[in-house]
Amino acid sequence: VHTAATASAPATTTSPSRHASPKTRRQGSMDGINVEAIEKVYKMMETNKVDIIDLRFVDLFGMWQHFSITRTEMEYKDLKLSLWVDGLGFDGSSIRGFQKIHESDMVLIPDPTTAFIDPISQFSTIVLNCDIFDPSTKMPYAKDPRFIAKKAEEYLKNTGIATTSYWGPEAEFFIFDHVSYDQSINQGFYKIDSEEGAWNAGAEGKNLGYKIGEKQGYFPCAPHDTLQDVRSEIVLDLQKCGIQVEVHHHEVATAGQCEIDMRFSTLTNMADKMLIYKYIVKNVARKYGKVATFMPKPLYGDNGSGMHTHQSLWNDATNLFYDPTGYAGLSDMAKWYIGGLLKHAHALMAFCAPTTNSYKRLTPGYEAPVNLVYGMRNRSAACRIPMISENPRAKRIEFRPPDPMCNPYLSFAALLMAGLDGIKNKIDPGAPIETNTYVESEGLPTVPSSLDQSLAALKKDHAFLLEGDVFTKDLLDSYMEKLEDDINNIRLRPHPAEFMMYFDQ
């Protein structure tokens, strides 16, 4: 489902953050401290009788990490001020992609504007997203993905091209009833089960039917859709966290594929919301005795889970992607932005489709957007221009290859940098394609077919990411090292299908 408002600007623009520029804010400095937001945090703690303060941050590959402090400890150690200025220490060498053991000390400083009451925890808990600082320099940590996202937003303003970018990801996921898997020297297997699964149509014992067939899961009502109440509880919990949700529904695949769409927001804020989204989805599913996964392709022979990402650029209240005389209502700026996405698409996939499993989704025949072309209304193209509304505020582009395993801070920042490169260099995206590229694909450029190819592309094509010091070489090196480890982990292991194909030949 794609509503007209997705990734367009709000009716009124919000006031600028009172935080200092991400390049100048220093640990231990009162400069840029948002006193009003901090006061709201304490008021929220008092109103909700909070006893636990949960401090969260994201690792290089998109996993939310946390530790908690008690309210009594906070008050006993007079952290009411120093928490927001000096922060709290943690071991950076124990976090993937961060520090070596001889330089392990790192500092977290909470962002008071991110506070919400955790609807999952049994005890009243307030959650604060944190920024990471290097205690030796007192500056933001160069490999903090949230810092990268903030720098991308700052870089956008500094170019003079636009003041704001808006983002609307549509993250899909599966909710299963059972999963088991293992890999050792002499065995490797996985097993998934779902009461909705097409494979259970002939199951013995109590079987009430109404199984969802392969590729037949889009919008059926109960009793086919068994997850309405689970998704509704997820939505209500997201709203408790201050996240506005537009729609939820069953998705195309059998066995519990779902989608819940959040209202658009600015880049860093939407990346923050994506981590809350995953957290709530996983934990509500677990509450119901089920398990949720954002793995792009957990099932063979049916559609995988993507994260189509809507994007637009604005100058205050003006949508810079809109031109009523342009193709599909697009401005030249929007077309150049698309040109940047298509030009750098192979390198972008290392961030937007960052797992070996991602490329099992990005294959023809499963509604996967593998062809690097654009067109209005065209869901077979990598870049689609939605045409649901004629409202100028709704004009945007949708980049369809990403999947929800990506680190949203890095993937959104990389997409923005590619689009800005397209605008600065007026990259022509070529002629639009309005035919079904799943059928008529001969001669069309495609996304990489493996993580190996995406990694090789990133190694060759990353200068656009280094503009404005948004990404750094150190971060890219650490990120690419992890991708190489993933590739080797799969490359070295026998696959169960290889036994079926080769064992008795």
C-alpha positions in Angstrom: 0.0 0.0 0.0 1.3 3.4 -0.9 -0.5 6.4 0.5 -0.3 9.8 -1.1 1.5 11.4 1.8 4.5 9.0 2.0 7.8 10.8 2.1 6.3 14.2 1.3 6.7 17.1 3.7 4.4 17.8 6.7 1.8 20.5 6.6 4.0 22.6 8.8 7.7 22.5 9.1 9.2 21.8 12.6 11.6 24.2 14.2 15.3 23.4 13.8 17.0 21.2 16.4 18.7 23.1 19.2 21.6 20.7 18.9 24.8 22.1 17.5 26.1 20.9 14.2 27.3 17.3 14.5 30.7 18.4 13.5 31.1 20.9 16.3 29.3 19.3 19.3 31.9 18.2 21.8 31.7 15.8 24.8 31.8 17.8 28.0 30.5 20.9 26.4 27.2 22.7 27.2 27.0 24.1 23.7 24.0 22.8 21.8 22.4 21.1 24.8 18.6 21.0 24.4 17.5 22.0 27.8 13.8 22.0 27.0 14.0 18.4 25.7 15.9 17.3 28.8 13.2 18.9 31.0 10.6 16.9 29.0 12.5 13.7 29.7 12.4 14.3 33.5 8.7 15.2 33.3 8.1 12.0 31.3 10.0 10.0 33.9 8.0 11.5 36.8 4.6 11.0 35.0 5.3 7.4 34.2 7.1 6.6 37.5 10.1 5.4 35.6 12.7 3.4 37.5 15.0 2.2 34.6 16.7 4.4 32.0 17.7 2.3 29.0 20.5 3.8 26.9 20.7 2.5 23.3 23.0 2.9 20.3 23.5 1.2 17.0 26.5 -0.8 15.8 28.1 -0.5 12.4 25.8 -3.1 10.9 22.4 -1.9 12.2 22.0 -3.9 15.5 20.6 -2.0 18.4 22.7 -2.3 21.5 21.8 -1.2 25.1 22.5 -1.0 28.8 20.4 0.3 31.6 20.9 2.5 34.7 18.5 3.0 37.6 16.8 6.2 38.4 18.2 6.0 42.0 21.7 5.6 40.7 21.2 8.5 38.3 20.1 10.8 41.1 22.7 9.4 43.6 25.6 10.2 41.3 24.1 13.5 40.2 23.9 12.4 36.6 21.0 14.8 36.0 23.5 17.1 34.3 26.6 15.1 33.6 24.7 12.4 31.7 23.8 14.9 29.0 27.3 16.5 28.9 29.9 13.9 29.8 27.9 10.8 29.1 28.6 7.2 30.3 31.4 4.9 29.2 31.3 1.5 27.5 33.7 -1.0 25.9 33.9 -0.2 22.2 36.1 -3.2 21.5 33.1 -5.5 22.2 30.9 -3.9 19.6 31.2 -5.1 16.0 33.2 -2.9 13.7 34.2 -0.4 16.4 37.4 -0.2 18.5 40.4 -2.4 19.1 41.0 -3.6 22.6 43.9 -1.2 23.4 41.6 1.8 22.5 38.3 0.4 23.8 36.9 3.2 26.0 34.0 5.0 24.4 31.3 7.3 25.7 27.5 7.5 25.1 25.6 10.7 25.4 21.8 10.5 25.2 19.8 12.5 22.8 16.8 13.8 24.8 14.7 14.3 21.7 14.5 10.5 21.2 12.9 9.6 24.6 10.0 7.2 24.7 8.5 4.9 27.3 9.2 1.3 26.3 5.9 -0.6 25.8 7.7 -3.9 25.9 9.5 -3.8 29.3 7.7 -5.2 32.3 9.0 -2.4 34.5 8.5 1.3 33.6 11.5 2.1 31.4 12.4 5.2 29.4 14.5 4.6 26.3 17.1 7.1 25.0 18.9 6.9 21.8 22.5 7.8 22.2 25.3 9.4 20.2 28.8 7.9 20.5 31.9 10.0 21.4 35.6 9.4 21.5 36.9 10.3 24.9 40.4 11.0 23.7 39.2 13.7 21.2 36.0 14.6 23.0 34.4 14.6 19.5 31.7 12.5 17.9 32.9 9.0 17.0 33.6 8.8 13.3 32.2 5.2 13.0 28.9 6.0 14.8 26.2 5.3 12.1 24.0 7.9 13.7 26.7 10.5 13.3 27.0 9.6 9.6 23.3 10.2 9.2 23.6 13.6 10.9 26.5 14.6 8.8 24.6 13.6 5.6 21.8 16.0 6.6 24.3 18.7 7.4 26.0 18.2 4.1 22.7 18.5 2.3 22.2 22.0 3.8 25.8 23.0 3.1 25.4 22.2 -0.6 22.6 24.8 -0.9 20.6 22.3 -2.9 17.9 21.7 -0.2 17.3 22.2 3.5 15.6 18.9 4.2 15.2 15.3 2.9 12.2 13.2 3.8 12.2 9.4 3.9 9.5 6.8 3.9 10.7 3.2 4.1 8.3 0.3 3.6 9.9 -2.5 5.6 8.5 -6.0 5.1 9.1 -9.0 7.4 7.9 -12.5 8.2 6.3 -13.8 11.4 6.7 -17.5 11.8 5.5 -20.0 14.4 8.8 -21.9 14.5 12.4 -21.7 13.4 15.4 -23.9 14.0 18.8 -23.9 12.4 22.3 -25.1 12.9 25.7 -25.3 11.2 28.6 -27.5 12.3 31.4 -29.5 10.8 29.1 -32.3 9.7 25.7 -30.8 9.3 23.8 -27.7 8.2 20.1 -27.2 8.2 17.2 -24.8 8.8 13.5 -25.5 9.3 10.7 -22.9 9.3 7.0 -23.5 10.1 3.9 -21.3 10.0 0.3 -22.2 10.5 -0.4 -20.1 7.3 2.2 -21.9 5.2 1.1 -23.4 1.9 3.1 -26.6 2.8 0.7 -27.2 5.7 -2.4 -27.7 3.5 -2.1 -31.5 3.9 -0.9 -31.5 7.5 -2.3 -34.4 9.6 -4.0 -33.8 12.9 -6.1 -30.8 13.6 -6.0 -28.7 10.4 -8.5 -25.9 9.8 -7.5 -25.1 6.3 -7.3 -21.6 4.9 -3.6 -21.8 4.0 -2.2 -19.0 2.0 -0.8 -20.1 -1.3 2.6 -19.1 -2.7 2.4 -15.4 -3.9 -1.3 -15.2 -2.8 -0.8 -13.4 0.5 -1.6 -9.8 -0.6 -4.6 -8.5 1.4 -6.7 -11.6 2.2 -8.9 -11.3 5.2 -9.1 -13.7 8.2 -9.1 -16.6 8.5 -6.4 -16.6 5.8 -4.7 -13.7 7.5 -3.9 -15.0 11.0 -1.8 -12.1 12.0 -4.3 -9.1 12.1 -4.2 -8.8 15.9 -0.5 -9.2 16.1 0.1 -6.4 13.6 -2.5 -4.2 15.3 -0.7 -4.6 18.6 2.6 -3.7 16.9 0.9 -0.6 15.5 -0.5 0.4 18.9 2.9 -0.1 20.6 4.6 2.0 17.8 2.1 4.8 18.5 2.9 4.6 22.2 6.5 5.3 21.1 5.4 8.4 19.3 5.5 6.8 15.8 2.7 7.5 13.4 1.6 4.5 11.3 -0.2 4.8 8.0 -1.2 1.2 7.2 -0.6 -2.4 8.0 -1.4 -5.5 6.0 -0.4 -9.1 5.0 2.1 -9.2 2.2 2.4 -11.3 -0.9 4.2 -14.4 0.3 2.7 -17.3 2.2 3.6 -18.0 5.8 3.1 -14.7 7.6 4.7 -12.1 5.4 3.7 -8.6 6.7 4.2 -4.9 6.1 3.6 -1.9 8.4 4.2 1.5 7.0 5.3 4.5 9.2 4.6 8.1 8.3 7.6 9.7 6.6 10.2 11.8 8.5 13.7 13.4 8.2 16.7 11.2 7.6 18.2 10.6 11.1 14.8 10.6 12.7 13.4 8.0 10.3 16.5 5.8 10.9 15.8 6.1 14.7 12.3 5.0 14.1 13.4 2.0 12.0 15.2 0.6 15.0 12.2 1.1 17.2 10.1 -0.5 14.5 12.2 -3.7 14.4 12.4 -3.8 18.2 8.6 -3.6 18.6 7.9 -6.1 15.7 10.3 -8.7 17.1 9.1 -8.4 20.7 5.4 -8.3 20.1 5.7 -11.4 17.9 7.6 -13.2 20.7 4.8 -12.2 23.1 2.4 -14.2 20.9 4.7 -17.2 20.9 5.9 -16.4 17.4 9.2 -15.2 15.8 9.7 -12.3 13.4 12.6 -12.0 11.0 13.7 -9.2 8.6 15.8 -11.7 6.7 15.2 -10.8 3.0 14.7 -14.4 1.7 13.9 -17.0 4.3 11.6 -19.0 2.0 12.5 -20.8 -1.2 10.1 -20.3 -4.1 8.2 -17.3 -2.8 8.6 -13.5 -2.6 11.3 -12.0 -0.3 11.0 -9.0 2.0 12.1 -5.7 0.7 12.2 -2.1 2.0 11.1 0.2 -0.8 12.4 3.6 0.2 10.6 6.8 -0.7 12.7 10.0 -0.9 12.2 13.7 -1.6 14.1 16.9 -1.2 12.6 20.1 0.1 13.6 23.8 0.5 11.6 24.7 3.7 8.0 24.1 2.5 8.7 23.7 -1.2 9.0 20.3 -2.7 12.0 20.4 -5.0 11.1 17.2 -6.8 7.8 18.6 -8.2 7.4 20.2 -11.6 3.9 19.9 -13.2 5.4 20.2 -16.7 8.0 17.4 -16.2 7.7 13.7 -16.8 5.5 12.2 -14.2 5.4 15.6 -12.5 9.2 15.4 -11.7 11.6 18.3 -11.7 14.9 18.2 -13.4 16.4 18.0 -9.9 14.5 14.8 -9.2 15.5 13.2 -12.5 19.2 14.0 -11.8 18.7 12.6 -8.3 17.5 9.4 -9.9 20.5 9.5 -12.3 22.8 9.5 -9.2 21.0 6.5 -7.7 21.2 4.5 -10.9 24.8 5.4 -11.6 26.0 4.4 -8.1 23.4 1.6 -7.6 26.0 -1.3 -7.6 28.0 0.4 -4.8 24.8 1.4 -3.0 23.7 -2.2 -2.8 26.5 -2.9 -0.3 24.6 -0.7 2.1 21.0 -1.3 0.9 21.2 -5.1 0.4 24.1 -5.9 2.7 23.8 -9.7 3.2 24.5 -12.7 1.1 20.8 -13.6 1.6 19.8 -10.2 0.0 20.7 -11.5 -3.4 18.4 -14.5 -3.2 15.6 -11.9 -3.1 17.0 -9.8 -5.9 16.3 -12.4 -8.6 13.8 -12.2 -11.5 10.4 -13.8 -11.0 9.6 -12.7 -7.4 8.6 -9.1 -7.9 12.1 -8.1 -7.1 13.2 -4.7 -8.6 16.4 -6.0 -10.3 16.4 -3.7 -13.4 18.2 -0.3 -13.0 15.6 1.8 -14.8 12.9 4.2 -13.7 9.3 4.8 -14.6 6.0 6.2 -13.3 3.8 3.6 -11.5 6.2 0.9 -12.6 6.9 -1.6 -9.8 9.1 -3.6 -12.0 11.7 -0.8 -12.2 14.3 -0.1 -9.5 13.1 3.5 -9.3 9.4 4.1 -9.3 7.5 7.4 -9.4 4.3 7.0 -7.5 1.3 8.5 -9.3 -1.4 8.0 -6.6 -1.9 11.7 -5.9 -1.7 14.9 -7.9 -0.8 16.9 -4.8 2.5 18.6 -5.3 3.5 17.7 -1.7 3.2 14.0 -2.5 5.7 14.0 -5.4 8.7 11.7 -4.6 10.7 8.9 -5.9 10.7 5.3 -4.6 14.0 3.3 -4.7 12.9 -0.4 -4.5 16.1 -2.6 -4.2 16.8 -2.0 -0.5 15.9 -4.6 2.1 15.2 -4.3 5.8 18.5 -5.9 6.9 20.3 -2.7 6.0 21.6 -0.3 8.6 19.1 2.6 8.0 21.5 5.3 9.1 24.1 4.2 6.6 21.8 3.2 3.7 19.7 6.4 3.9 22.9 8.5 4.0 24.4 6.6 1.1 21.3 7.0 -1.0 21.2 10.8 -0.3 24.9 11.2 -1.2 24.3 9.3 -4.5 21.3 11.5 -5.3 23.2 14.7 -4.5 26.0 13.5 -6.7 23.5 13.1 -9.5 22.1 16.6 -8.9 25.6 18.3 -8.8 26.7 16.6 -12.0 23.3 16.7 -13.7 23.4 12.9 -14.3 20.8 11.9 -17.0 18.9 8.8 -15.9 18.0 8.0 -19.5 14.6 7.5 -20.9 11.9 6.2 -18.5 10.7 2.6 -19.0 6.9 2.0 -18.7 6.8 -1.6 -19.7 7.0 -4.7 -17.5 10.7 -5.2 -17.2 10.2 -8.6 -15.6 9.1 -9.7 -19.1 11.0 -7.2 -21.4 14.4 -7.1 -19.7 16.8 -7.7 -22.5 19.7 -5.2 -22.6 18.6 -3.4 -19.3 21.2 -2.8 -16.6 20.6 -4.8 -13.4 21.6 -4.7 -9.7 24.5 -7.0 -8.7 23.7 -10.7 -8.4 25.7 -11.3 -5.3 27.2 -9.5 -2.3 30.7 -10.2 -3.8 29.8 -8.0 -6.8 28.3 -5.2 -4.6 31.4 -5.2 -2.4 33.7 -5.0 -5.5 31.6 -2.1 -6.8 31.9 -0.2 -3.5 35.6 -0.6 -3.4 35.8 1.0 -6.8 33.0 3.6 -6.5 32.9 5.4 -3.1 34.3 8.8 -3.8 30.8 10.3 -3.7 30.4 9.0 -0.2 33.5 10.8 1.1 32.2 14.2 -0.1 31.9 16.6 2.9 33.5 14.0 5.1 30.2 12.3 5.5 31.6 8.8 5.2 35.2 8.2 6.2 37.7 5.7 4.8 38.1 4.2 8.2 34.4 3.5 8.4 34.3 2.1 4.9 37.2 -0.2 5.6 35.6 -1.6 8.7 32.3 -2.1 6.9 33.8 -3.8 3.9 35.9 -6.1 6.1 32.7 -7.4 7.7 31.1 -8.0 4.3 34.1 -10.0 3.2 33.8 -12.1 6.4 30.2 -12.8 5.5 31.0 -13.8 2.0 33.7 -16.2 3.1 31.5 -17.7 5.8 29.0 -18.8 3.1 31.6 -19.6 0.4 33.4 -22.1 2.7 30.4 -24.1 3.8 28.6 -26.9 1.9 25.0 -26.1 1.1 22.2 -28.7 1.7 21.1 -28.3 -1.9 24.6 -29.3 -3.0 24.1 -32.7 -1.4 20.9 -33.1 -3.4 22.6 -32.2 -6.6 26.0 -33.9 -6.2 26.3 -36.4 -3.4 25.3 -39.6 -5.3 26.7 -38.7 -8.7 
